[in-house]
């Protein structure tokens, strides 16, 4: 299994993502071929070498002729991609990224997805960034992408909708459920396009995984920051040798027992912990002292999230103590694919046991969002995505 880790300490945008992968050995002609496949005339993808904070890296710039249409509706962009000569896997991945952007914009502005009119993210350079990213990831082959927590600056950004607070509303919406870090920088560190790439392309967020590093790439941003190099660092590598199809990771297990909370409050606490980054939350009924019925809340978390989620568990439940232990677990290496259904794109978790057929499971969040957007039962979308995933991974 090939690994790609996004070390986002200074920010993430579409051009930084392309530049970092190219700097780590990906072929820039893959992006140029994707632009030609879209039929966008007068568009050039230029690369150059430069430094940020004394670190050398690659810079990507998108140049296009005056008069090339910049603003498009969601349906325009979808048709542009689907009617192109791009490979089907690249089409599906690119449409999925744009669909997540469309969902975020629709929620922010209170309109239906079909009525979303892209401004900044509908411009030619953003289309090239997203389609180019989808093409590069596909070209890198069997790839698992993980990402560090994302830094979010404070201040304001000027957009087609006026002056908006940072992080931009669409960025904040896209990053619901993802780990983020408040950053004092008074600039936009993570763009909506960068957020969409991180959410759709990555299998998860966390620290640098155990890996053998083959290449390190630096994708340079356009501005220069005063307190750090403005670049995205990526690590390309491989899983270490071990059990076929399996890996070992260390996680934190947190637990506390409650006998004085209502079911509604316990359910709210569990939901809050999941949204805050818990890997899993379970509620188990038990009999406590003096014959009182109670509940044990168990939280599985990344080791670095343990202290933060333990404090949150105390606050949410009113408990006076949390038990903590670190354990190692075997995990099936898995990747995330995107399949296209008649209702829209759905991400699929694919596990590949050694010598066995792939195990597939639709991503529930995608199923739920499509069910709400299309007015269709979640079961119908789940089954459609499952069939598409099984067909894609048969044999």
Order of alpha helices (4+ residues) and beta strands (2+ residues): beta-alpha-alpha-beta-beta-beta-alpha-alpha-beta-alpha-beta-beta-beta-beta-alpha-beta-alpha-beta-beta-beta-beta-alpha-beta-beta-alpha-beta-beta-beta-beta-alpha-alpha
